Protein backbone atom coordinates (compact mmCIF):
# COMPACT_ATOMS: atom_id res chain seq x y z
CA UNK A 1 0.00 0.00 0.00
CA UNK A 2 1.43 3.35 -1.04
CA UNK A 3 -0.25 5.49 1.62
CA UNK A 4 0.66 3.43 4.65
CA UNK A 5 2.56 6.23 6.41
CA UNK A 6 -0.09 8.87 5.70
CA UNK A 7 -2.81 6.53 7.01
CA UNK A 8 -0.80 5.89 10.16
CA UNK A 9 -0.29 9.65 10.61
CA UNK A 10 -4.04 10.20 10.19
CA UNK A 11 -4.77 7.50 12.78
CA UNK A 12 -2.31 9.02 15.27
CA UNK A 13 -3.70 12.54 14.87
CA UNK A 14 -7.46 11.98 14.45
CA UNK A 15 -8.58 8.55 15.69
CA UNK A 16 -10.38 8.69 19.03
CA UNK A 17 -9.66 5.02 19.74
CA UNK A 18 -5.90 5.33 19.28
CA UNK A 19 -3.65 5.72 22.31
CA UNK A 20 0.12 5.99 21.91
CA UNK A 21 1.11 3.57 24.66
CA UNK A 22 -1.16 1.86 27.16
CA UNK A 23 -0.73 -1.27 29.30
CA UNK A 24 2.76 -1.77 27.89
CA UNK A 25 1.47 -1.90 24.31
CA UNK A 26 2.61 0.80 21.92
CA UNK A 27 0.05 1.94 19.31
CA UNK A 28 -2.85 0.79 21.49
CA UNK A 29 -6.42 0.67 20.10
CA UNK A 30 -9.40 0.86 22.48
CA UNK A 31 -11.77 -0.94 20.09
CA UNK A 32 -9.57 -4.00 19.76
CA UNK A 33 -8.10 -3.80 23.25
CA UNK A 34 -4.65 -4.30 21.79
CA UNK A 35 -2.43 -3.30 18.90
CA UNK A 36 -4.03 -0.99 16.30
CA UNK A 37 -4.55 -2.84 13.01
CA UNK A 38 -2.79 -0.10 11.04
CA UNK A 39 0.45 -0.52 12.98
CA UNK A 40 0.84 -4.26 12.44
CA UNK A 41 3.82 -5.59 10.47
CA UNK A 42 1.67 -6.92 7.60
CA UNK A 43 2.16 -5.29 4.21
CA UNK A 44 -1.55 -5.28 3.45
CA UNK A 45 -3.53 -3.16 5.87
CA UNK A 46 -6.55 -4.78 7.49
CA UNK A 47 -9.87 -2.99 7.52
CA UNK A 48 -11.23 -0.98 10.42
CA UNK A 49 -14.84 0.18 10.02
CA UNK A 50 -14.44 2.94 12.62
CA UNK A 51 -11.51 4.36 10.70
CA UNK A 52 -13.31 4.12 7.35
CA UNK A 53 -16.50 5.77 8.60
CA UNK A 54 -15.23 8.27 11.15
CA UNK A 55 -11.61 9.20 10.55
CA UNK A 56 -10.90 8.72 6.84
CA UNK A 57 -13.51 11.26 5.58
CA UNK A 58 -11.46 14.07 7.15
CA UNK A 59 -8.88 13.73 4.34
CA UNK A 60 -10.71 13.57 1.00
CA UNK A 61 -7.68 12.85 -1.20
CA UNK A 62 -6.49 10.00 1.01
CA UNK A 63 -10.05 8.64 1.22
CA UNK A 64 -10.34 8.45 -2.59
CA UNK A 65 -6.98 6.68 -2.88
CA UNK A 66 -7.78 4.29 -0.03
CA UNK A 67 -11.15 3.34 -1.46
CA UNK A 68 -9.82 2.91 -4.98
CA UNK A 69 -7.02 0.59 -3.78
CA UNK A 70 -9.38 -1.48 -1.65
CA UNK A 71 -12.43 -1.34 -3.94
CA UNK A 72 -14.53 0.01 -1.06
CA UNK A 73 -16.97 2.32 -2.79
CA UNK A 74 -20.55 2.12 -1.62
CA UNK A 75 -20.68 -0.46 1.15
CA UNK A 76 -22.23 1.82 3.73
CA UNK A 77 -24.65 3.70 1.49
CA UNK A 78 -28.28 2.72 1.41
CA UNK A 79 -30.54 3.08 -1.57
CA UNK A 80 -33.04 5.92 -1.50
CA UNK A 81 -36.65 4.89 -2.13
CA UNK A 82 -38.33 5.99 -5.36
CA UNK A 83 -41.71 7.66 -4.65
CA UNK A 84 -44.46 9.27 -6.73
CA UNK A 85 -45.30 12.85 -5.83
CA UNK A 86 -48.88 13.15 -4.54
CA UNK A 87 -49.50 16.41 -6.40
CA UNK A 88 -47.79 16.14 -9.79
CA UNK A 89 -47.36 12.32 -9.86
CA UNK A 90 -43.70 12.64 -10.87
CA UNK A 91 -41.26 9.99 -9.61
CA UNK A 92 -38.39 11.18 -7.40
CA UNK A 93 -35.92 9.72 -4.91
CA UNK A 94 -37.10 10.46 -1.39
CA UNK A 95 -34.76 11.29 1.47
CA UNK A 96 -37.02 9.50 3.96
CA UNK A 97 -40.00 7.18 3.89
CA UNK A 98 -42.34 10.02 4.98
CA UNK A 99 -41.60 12.36 2.09
CA UNK A 100 -44.72 12.91 -0.05
CA UNK A 101 -43.85 15.73 -2.46
CA UNK A 102 -41.07 16.49 -4.91
CA UNK A 103 -39.01 19.66 -4.34
CA UNK A 104 -41.21 21.93 -6.46
CA UNK A 105 -44.47 20.71 -4.95
CA UNK A 106 -42.97 20.79 -1.46
CA UNK A 107 -42.26 24.51 -1.80
CA UNK A 108 -45.74 25.19 -3.22
CA UNK A 109 -47.34 23.17 -0.44
CA UNK A 110 -45.38 25.06 2.22
CA UNK A 111 -46.53 28.38 0.73
CA UNK A 112 -50.17 27.24 0.68
CA UNK A 113 -49.99 26.08 4.29
CA UNK A 114 -48.46 29.34 5.44
CA UNK A 115 -51.15 31.33 3.57
CA UNK A 116 -53.89 29.28 5.23
CA UNK A 117 -52.24 29.71 8.63
CA UNK A 118 -52.06 33.49 8.21
CA UNK A 119 -55.71 33.67 7.07
CA UNK A 120 -56.82 31.77 10.16
CA UNK A 121 -54.71 33.95 12.43
CA UNK A 122 -56.05 37.16 10.90
CA UNK A 123 -59.63 35.85 11.11
CA UNK A 124 -59.21 35.03 14.79
CA UNK A 125 -57.92 38.55 15.43
CA UNK A 126 -60.99 40.08 13.75
CA UNK A 127 -63.45 37.96 15.76
CA UNK A 128 -62.60 39.71 19.01
CA UNK A 129 -65.72 41.25 20.61
CA UNK A 130 -65.52 44.36 22.70
Secondary structure, DSSP 4 states (H G I P E B T S, - for coil): -TTHHHHHHHHHHH-TTEEEEETTEEEEETTTTEE-GGGSS-SSPPP-HHIIIIIGGGSHHHHHHHHHHHT-SSSS--PPPEEE-TTT--EEE-SSTT--S-HHHHHHHHHHHHHHHHHHHHHHHHT---
